[in-house]
Amino acid sequence: NAGVTQTPKFQVLKTGQSMTLQCAQDMNHNSMYWYRQDPGMGLRLIYYSASEGTTDKGEVPNGYNVSRLNKREFSLRLESAAPSQTSVYFCASSDDRFPRVKYFGPGTRLTVL
Amino acid sequence: GENVEQHPSTLSVQEGDSAVIKCTYSDSASNYFPWYKQELGKRPQLIIDIRSNVGEKKDQRIAVTLNKTAKHFSLHITETQPEDSAVYFCAARGGIKAAGNKLTFGGGTRVLVKP
């Protein structure tokens, strides 16, 4: 099992550019999540998907869109990147059994110039 | 929504000493409190968790305590070792209204164990 995988690992964008962060899990989990991590602020939820075909906003959804392509894959899109979106992005997944432990991907370090 | 505060933000201890990290939460209906460890450049990984119906849980050198009345929970690491150096995050899962199993994370504590 690879667990949760993310691509790319690093990315540099110019303001206004767009890109999609990819996430996949092979644990047959229904729930998937996108977090961003900024210094001193812990992990903040951007979007989540409780099952294939559903997505919901988290704490900080502005400037992002997501797609739950199938049960395995959950992508995060930045349509017009801004310097404030410079962060480390983590994808996570969890199964449906309480307490639904989250398993994180390796992260994507994004810099927006 | 839920608000989780974590203290201290940095903690330096001598190898062999104990380390304690404290978190407070705001939603009295929160029912699950995990702790994650994140080594430099790595992903967060669950190290221990506690449910609201338990007051204390221990796993080798780490333990977590929960005080539901005061709405705070703590991580205790005994006999610290250099490999305990990392950033530790607490989190709380809100009550039934926290749709999607949303966890709220504390700001993190950077622990440095000095040999």
Interface residues (C-beta under 8 A of the other chain):
Chain A: S31 G40 M41 G42 L43 R44 L45 Y48 A50 D56 G58 E59 F90 S94 F98 P99 R100 V101 K102 F104 G105 P106 G107
Chain B: G1 V4 Q6 S9 Y32 P34 K42 R43 P44 Q45 L46 D49 R51 F89 A91 R93 A99 G100 N101 K102 L103 F105 G106 G107 G108
